[in-house]
Amino acid sequence: MKHRFRTFFKNLILFFLNPRLLLCFGLGWMITNGWSYLFVLFGSLFSIPWMQIAGAAWLAFLWFPFTPEKIITVALAIFFLRIFFPHDTHTLAVLRAQYHKLRRLLRKKHPADSSFAPPGAGPESASDSDSHTHASVHPSDLPPPGV
């Protein structure tokens, strides 16, 4: 167990310290966050109030728990990695393997016939799909435009 954890941790560190991935992650971070730090810095140095306000407002927004900034940063890093380094097959293969592993885990956790699936998504609903009637709205039942 200890050896397995050590191997996992070593592979994780080597993956994230890949210079190409670090460059792409840094670029994605500059697009999502870095500009606001620069705005606060240069706004303070050169007494430009609108830069200070814009940078500080974005930085304050980033501290809310619901901001998708980290997800967007990682997505941008992967996008830039695929654009700038399409021949870096090792890093892209690791990303692809992790993606497929996550999909398998989610499928195992929430199979199609479980209560998490939308109605009609399970295999048992394929044969009796004709017996279900769905409520439909006739155009005459809708209110007139502009109301």
C-alpha positions in Angstrom: 0.0 0.0 0.0 2.8 2.4 0.9 4.6 1.6 -2.4 1.4 2.1 -4.4 0.8 5.5 -2.8 4.5 6.5 -3.3 4.3 5.5 -7.0 1.0 7.4 -7.5 2.4 10.5 -5.8 5.6 10.4 -7.8 3.7 10.1 -11.1 1.4 12.9 -10.0 4.3 15.2 -9.3 6.1 14.4 -12.5 2.9 15.0 -14.5 2.2 18.4 -13.0 5.9 19.5 -13.2 6.0 18.9 -16.9 7.4 22.1 -18.4 4.9 22.1 -21.2 1.9 21.7 -18.9 3.3 24.3 -16.5 3.6 26.8 -19.4 0.0 26.1 -20.6 -1.3 26.3 -17.0 0.5 29.6 -16.4 -1.0 31.0 -19.6 -4.5 29.8 -18.6 -4.0 31.3 -15.1 -2.9 34.6 -16.6 -6.1 34.7 -18.6 -8.4 33.9 -15.7 -6.6 35.4 -12.7 -3.2 37.0 -13.4 -4.5 40.1 -15.2 -6.3 41.1 -12.0 -3.1 40.9 -9.9 -1.3 43.0 -12.6 -4.2 45.5 -12.6 -3.9 45.9 -8.8 -0.1 46.2 -8.9 0.1 48.7 -11.8 -3.0 50.6 -10.7 -1.4 51.1 -7.3 2.1 52.0 -8.7 0.8 54.5 -11.3 -2.3 55.7 -9.3 -4.9 54.5 -11.8 -8.1 54.0 -9.8 -10.1 52.1 -12.5 -7.3 49.4 -12.7 -7.3 49.0 -8.9 -11.1 48.8 -8.8 -11.4 46.3 -11.6 -8.5 44.1 -10.4 -9.7 44.1 -6.8 -13.3 43.4 -7.8 -12.3 40.4 -9.8 -10.0 39.1 -7.0 -12.8 39.5 -4.5 -15.1 37.6 -6.9 -12.6 34.7 -7.1 -12.8 34.1 -3.3 -16.5 33.2 -3.5 -17.0 29.4 -3.3 -19.1 29.1 -6.4 -16.6 30.6 -9.0 -15.7 28.2 -11.7 -12.3 29.8 -12.2 -10.2 26.7 -11.4 -12.2 24.5 -13.8 -11.8 27.2 -16.5 -8.1 27.5 -15.8 -7.5 23.7 -16.1 -9.7 23.6 -19.3 -7.7 26.4 -20.8 -4.4 24.7 -19.9 -5.6 21.5 -21.6 -6.8 23.5 -24.6 -3.4 25.3 -24.9 -1.5 22.0 -24.4 -3.4 20.5 -27.3 -2.9 23.6 -29.5 0.7 24.4 -28.8 2.1 20.9 -28.1 0.1 18.4 -30.2 3.0 16.0 -30.3 3.3 15.7 -26.5 1.6 12.4 -26.6 2.7 11.4 -23.0 0.9 14.2 -21.3 -2.2 14.0 -23.5 -2.3 10.2 -22.9 -2.2 10.7 -19.2 -5.0 13.2 -19.4 -7.0 10.9 -21.7 -6.5 8.0 -19.3 -7.7 10.0 -16.3 -10.7 11.2 -18.3 -11.7 7.6 -19.2 -11.0 6.4 -15.6 -13.4 9.2 -14.3 -16.1 8.2 -16.8 -15.9 4.6 -15.8 -16.1 5.6 -12.1 -19.2 7.7 -12.7 -20.8 5.0 -14.8 -20.2 2.5 -12.1 -21.5 4.9 -9.4 -24.6 6.0 -11.4 -25.6 3.2 -13.8 -28.2 4.1 -16.5 -31.0 2.1 -14.7 -30.5 3.9 -11.4 -32.7 6.6 -9.9 -30.1 9.2 -11.0 -30.9 8.6 -14.7 -33.5 10.8 -16.4 -36.9 9.1 -17.2 -36.6 7.0 -20.3 -32.8 6.6 -20.1 -32.8 3.0 -18.7 -32.7 -0.1 -20.8 -36.1 -1.2 -19.5 -37.8 1.8 -20.9 -36.7 1.1 -24.5 -39.3 -1.6 -25.1 -42.3 0.2 -23.5 -41.5 3.7 -24.7 -44.6 3.7 -26.9 -46.8 3.2 -24.0 -45.8 6.4 -22.3 -47.8 9.4 -23.2 -46.2 12.8 -22.8 -48.2 15.9 -22.2 -48.1 18.1 -25.2 -49.1 21.8 -25.5 -51.3 22.8 -28.4 -50.4 26.2 -30.0 -53.9 27.5 -29.2 -53.2 26.9 -25.4 -50.3 29.3 -25.5 -50.9 33.0 -24.6 -50.7 35.5 -27.5 -47.3 37.1 -28.2 -46.5 40.2 -26.2 -48.5 39.1 -23.2 
